[in-house]
């Protein structure tokens, strides 16, 4: 179990940090002693960042920035250098979702592609590329890609829904980044892993329901963002690389024993 102040003096960037999992990651990293640069496209990011800093007493620099914009991610990386002197941890959390039926029109399919892939995939590529030199300069560090349990062996029905092909594809594609980068960047002491959780109480999940609230039976059993954030801290303390770490509803949220080499990403 990771402890308070395990990251004292370290610097972390969290994308998509204005709510849900991203906010929980920023809160947990700050509480563990890290200086956190938290950014999001939502204007409330500044307010959320101030609240985290007040609650933990550690520095949080909040920015409004779009992970799908090269200029913005370059601005984020420069801010980490200017505000905190470098970088030790990058959490690629920003993500988006919408229903994308396979029989939608050409125009809609292409618009959906840009909407999802620009954030979920291109954003991860660009933000990671601008951050790797900062990690190298500090002698190493960690990149955590936030994925989904869809990319791991199913333990329940409902994974890889047929009307979300582009979201699913974006998360499967993260496997390639996690696998390849973990091998290519090992010589720089940079560790790359994925966190792949099932149903978690976030605004994205709540947005699936017209009321904006989870059905009572679901609310009683889904995981909480704070549980996944603690799993992220435990993963950073563990020191492994090149693995997808799952979390499933109804099971303990924890770091499992290291997987065999041929099962590290897909399980």
Beta strands, then each sheet from edge to edge (+ up, - down):
strand 1: 11-15
strand 2: 35-40
strand 3: 60-64
strand 4: 89-92
strand 5: 141-148
strand 6: 190-197
strand 7: 243-247
sheet 1: 3+ 2+ 1+ 4+ 5+ 6+ 7+
end
